[in-house]
Amino acid sequence: MSNRSLQQIILAMSVSDGAGVKIKRSLGLNAQLRFDPFLMLDCFGSEQADDYIKGFPPHPHRGFETVTYMLDGHMLHEDHLGNKGHLKSGGVQWMTAGRGIIHSEMPQQEQGLMRGFQLWLNLPAAEKMKAAAYVDISPEQIPQRDVAPGVCVKVIAGTFEYANSMVTGPINGLSTEPVFYDIRMKAGTELTVPLPAAHHALLYPFAGSVAVKHAASLQQLKEHHAGLLNQGDNVVLVASTDVSLILLAGKPIAEPVVQYGPFVMNSSAEIEQAIRDYQQGKLTAGGPATEIKLPTSA
């Protein structure tokens, strides 16, 4: 068994997106800051309504998946076909844009804390033009386990192994085999997280700091820094403070990435086609977005 270490640390930078929503962006700040299959990682969080109230009015996507994890607050998703989904504290929306979707994400609160993440996850060429689909996952559908004293893990995607037990999240069976954990640790606690050896993996502490234990050293990762990990069978985490973090992992696609705003394809010609399709009202041609149904409990 080999332990992963930190190979790169990216400080999340303050930017604005949508209609002026203030966010912290780590992956996706530029074309060099991607980590196949992950294209972008945004963390949003504010108690000031002016930082989020205008939301994300209707906008298109093609060629990848968006994953929105709402830690606190209430957001309404609507797409071009009239589908609606309420994303509330602890919930997730996993959306496959595929060949095209036009949607909006608008706050349903005028005050209070709104906090969460949006992840852009690439699709392989063979799946970029498949039908759009989405699933709204309620907090009750996301398994949560106390895996050790002072350590709690929520499993959104993939399977978490601990103490001869396994817990599987509601998202599974995708080609990139994504892993998405929300991990909470008390200061001084330690956790070993098994990971598929060939997956790319990263950490993002959104409250507090954590260290990655490798050999005899502790590599520190501060709040609002993305830590990209090298290859290995597991990662050993030591909580430098009380810490809340997400751990993401995915199978690399290893294909060319050409991006133009909300379109992510494999060639410039495909990007030009996406722009033409959008301008001509054909971006979403081929059928409606499909709502994927999950079990009522996990």
C-alpha positions, 0 to 999 in steps of 0.5 A: 500500500502506498500513501499519497502526498501533496503534489501541488497546492492551489490557492482559491482566488476570489472571482465573480460569476453568473450575475455577480455571485462572489465565489472562490475558484481553485481549479479552472482559474486557467487552462493549466489549472485542471486535473483530469477529469476535473475542470473547475471547482468553485466554493461559494459562501457568504452571509451578505445577500449582495454577494449571491442574490442575483444568482445565475440567470439562464445559461447553456452547457455542453460536454460535461457534468456540473455537480452542485453541493449546497452546504447551507441555503436554498437554490432553485434550478430550472431548465429550458423545458420547465423542469424545476428542482429545489436545492437545499442545505445538505442536498446535491444536484448532479447534472449531465449537460451532454449535448446541451442544456440551458438552465438557471440557478437562482437563490430562494432566500433574501438573507442568511448564509448561502454556502456550497460548491460547484464542480465541473466534471468532464465527459469522454468524447463518446458521451459528450453528445448524449442526452442531458440528464440530472438528479436532485439528491436530498440530504436524506439520500446521502449516507453519513457515518461516524467512521472513527472517534471525532471523524464523520464522512458523508458519501455523495459519490463512490464507496467509502471503506472503513473498519471492514465496512463499506458505505456507498453514495447515491452516485455510482456507475459513471464512466469517470468513476467519481468519488465525492466525500464530505469529511469532518474531523476534530483537531488531532484526529487521523483518517486513512482514506482508500482510493483507486490507485489510478484516480486523480484526487484532490482535497479542499478544506473549507473550514479549518486546516488539514495535513497529509501524512506521508512517510515521516512528514506532515504536509499542511493544507490550509483553508480554501486551498486545493491540494492535488494528490499524487498517485497511491492507494490511500491518503492519510489525513491528520486534522490540524484544527477542527476541519471540514473538507471535501475529497474528490477523485476521478478516473482520468479521461486522457483526451484533448480538452477545448473549452469556450466558456460553458462549452467543453469539447475535444476540438475547436471545430466542436466548439464552433458547432456548439456556438452555432447550435446555441445561436440557432436554438439547436443546442438542446435538439434531440430530446428533453433532459431526463430526470434520474430517479434515486431511491427515497433513502440511502 
